[in-house]
Amino acid sequence: MAEFGDRVAGFVAELTDDKSLPKPMRKELQIENASKKTPEAALVKLADKTSNVGAIAESPPEGWSLARRFQYIAWAEKVVAALPHLPEKGLNEFKRRWAELQAYIDLGTERQAQNAALRIMEQKVLRAGKSQERADQFLLKLMSNTLKPS
C-alpha cells in the first residue's frame, strides 16, 4: 500500500474487515462502523454494495439459496443506510438495483410455486395409474387453459 500513499492506505484500512473475527461478527461490525466512514470510504462502500446487489440479481453465487440472497440484501441495505455523506445519485442507483433484485427474487419465488404446483398435479395423475404421456397431456391442457385470455 505504500506505493499508493498514506491517504489511500487509510481508505483501505477503513474498508478492510478484520479476518481474525468470525464472519457474523465482521458483518455486524460493518453495520456498526458504517456511520464512522469518511466520505471517500463511504462512497467506495456504497459502490461495492451496489455492485454486489446487481451481481446477485444477474448471477448469484453458486449454491446461494433464495433465503441466503434475502439475507444478503437485507444486510447490505443496513450497511448502506448507516453510511454518511452519500451522493443522492449513488444512493438512488443502489436503491434501483436493490428493487430490481427484489423483483427478480419475487418473480423467482412465484415461478417456484407454480412449478411445485405443476409437479404435484403431475404426481397425482401418475399415482392415479396414468402414463407419463397422459400426465404431460393433462399438464399441457391445464396450462393452455390457464393462459387463455379471459
C-alpha positions as CSV (number, residue, x, y, z in Angstrom):
1,M,0.0,0.0,0.0
2,A,3.0,2.3,0.5
3,E,3.2,2.8,-3.3
4,F,-0.2,4.5,-3.2
5,G,0.5,6.7,-0.2
6,D,-0.9,7.2,3.2
7,R,-4.2,8.6,2.1
8,V,-5.1,5.5,0.0
9,A,-3.7,3.2,2.8
10,G,-6.1,5.0,5.2
11,F,-9.1,4.2,2.9
12,V,-8.1,0.6,2.6
13,A,-7.7,0.3,6.3
14,E,-11.1,1.8,6.8
15,L,-12.7,-0.7,4.5
16,T,-10.9,-3.9,5.4
17,D,-12.5,-6.4,7.7
18,D,-10.6,-8.0,10.5
19,K,-10.3,-11.5,9.1
20,S,-9.4,-12.9,12.6
21,L,-13.0,-12.3,13.7
22,P,-15.8,-14.8,12.8
23,K,-17.8,-13.8,9.7
24,P,-21.0,-13.0,11.6
25,M,-19.1,-10.5,13.8
26,R,-17.4,-9.0,10.8
27,K,-20.8,-8.5,9.1
28,E,-22.2,-6.9,12.3
29,L,-19.2,-4.6,12.6
30,Q,-19.7,-3.4,9.0
31,I,-23.2,-2.1,10.0
32,E,-21.9,-0.6,13.3
33,N,-18.9,1.1,11.8
34,A,-20.6,2.3,8.6
35,S,-21.6,5.7,10.2
36,K,-17.9,6.4,11.0
37,K,-16.7,6.2,7.4
38,T,-15.0,9.1,5.7
39,P,-16.9,10.4,2.7
40,E,-14.4,8.7,0.4
41,A,-14.7,5.3,2.2
42,A,-18.5,5.6,2.3
43,L,-18.6,6.2,-1.4
44,V,-16.4,3.1,-2.0
45,K,-18.5,1.0,0.3
46,L,-21.7,2.2,-1.4
47,A,-20.2,1.3,-4.8
48,D,-19.2,-2.1,-3.5
49,K,-22.7,-2.9,-2.1
50,T,-24.4,-1.6,-5.3
51,S,-22.2,-3.8,-7.4
52,N,-22.8,-6.8,-5.2
53,V,-26.5,-6.4,-5.2
54,G,-26.5,-6.0,-9.0
55,A,-24.3,-9.1,-9.4
56,I,-26.6,-11.2,-7.2
57,A,-29.5,-10.3,-9.5
58,E,-27.5,-11.2,-12.6
59,S,-25.6,-14.2,-11.4
60,P,-26.0,-15.2,-7.8
61,P,-23.0,-17.1,-6.2
62,E,-23.2,-20.8,-6.8
63,G,-25.1,-22.5,-4.0
64,W,-26.8,-19.4,-2.7
65,S,-30.4,-20.2,-1.8
66,L,-33.2,-17.8,-2.1
67,A,-33.0,-17.3,1.7
68,R,-29.3,-16.5,1.5
69,R,-29.9,-13.9,-1.1
70,F,-32.6,-12.3,1.0
71,Q,-30.2,-12.3,4.0
72,Y,-27.5,-10.6,1.9
73,I,-29.8,-7.8,0.5
74,A,-31.2,-7.1,4.0
75,W,-27.7,-6.9,5.4
76,A,-26.4,-4.7,2.5
77,E,-29.4,-2.3,3.0
78,K,-28.5,-1.9,6.7
79,V,-24.9,-1.1,5.8
80,V,-25.8,1.4,3.2
81,A,-28.5,3.0,5.4
82,A,-25.8,3.7,8.0
83,L,-23.3,5.3,5.7
84,P,-22.8,9.0,5.9
85,H,-22.1,11.5,3.1
86,L,-23.7,9.6,0.3
87,P,-24.4,11.3,-3.0
88,E,-28.1,11.1,-4.0
89,K,-27.3,9.7,-7.4
90,G,-25.2,6.8,-5.9
91,L,-27.8,6.1,-3.3
92,N,-30.6,6.1,-5.9
93,E,-28.6,3.6,-8.0
94,F,-28.2,1.3,-5.0
95,K,-32.0,1.5,-4.4
96,R,-32.7,0.8,-8.1
97,R,-30.6,-2.3,-8.1
98,W,-32.0,-3.4,-4.7
99,A,-35.6,-3.0,-6.1
100,E,-34.5,-4.9,-9.3
101,L,-33.1,-7.8,-7.2
102,Q,-36.2,-7.8,-5.0
103,A,-38.4,-8.0,-8.1
104,Y,-36.3,-10.8,-9.5
105,I,-36.5,-12.8,-6.3
106,D,-40.2,-12.3,-6.1
107,L,-40.6,-13.5,-9.7
108,G,-38.4,-16.5,-8.9
109,T,-40.5,-17.3,-5.9
110,E,-43.7,-17.2,-7.8
111,R,-42.2,-19.4,-10.6
112,Q,-41.0,-21.9,-8.0
113,A,-44.5,-22.1,-6.5
114,Q,-46.0,-22.6,-10.0
115,N,-43.5,-25.3,-10.8
116,A,-44.2,-27.0,-7.4
117,A,-48.0,-26.9,-8.2
118,L,-47.4,-28.5,-11.6
119,R,-45.2,-31.2,-10.1
120,I,-47.9,-32.0,-7.6
121,M,-50.5,-32.2,-10.3
122,E,-48.2,-34.5,-12.4
123,Q,-47.7,-36.8,-9.4
124,K,-51.4,-37.0,-8.8
125,V,-52.0,-38.1,-12.4
126,L,-49.2,-40.7,-12.2
127,R,-50.5,-42.0,-8.8
128,A,-53.9,-42.5,-10.4
129,G,-52.2,-45.0,-12.7
130,K,-51.9,-42.9,-15.8
131,S,-48.8,-42.8,-18.0
132,Q,-46.2,-40.1,-18.2
133,E,-47.6,-39.2,-21.7
134,R,-51.1,-38.8,-20.2
135,A,-49.7,-36.7,-17.4
136,D,-47.9,-34.5,-19.9
137,Q,-51.1,-34.1,-22.0
138,F,-53.0,-33.1,-18.8
139,L,-50.5,-30.5,-17.8
140,L,-50.3,-29.0,-21.3
141,K,-54.1,-28.7,-21.4
142,L,-54.2,-27.2,-17.9
143,M,-51.5,-24.7,-18.8
144,S,-53.1,-23.7,-22.1
145,N,-56.5,-23.2,-20.5
146,T,-54.8,-21.1,-17.8
147,L,-53.0,-18.9,-20.3
148,K,-56.1,-18.1,-22.4
149,P,-57.3,-14.5,-22.2
150,S,-60.4,-14.1,-20.1
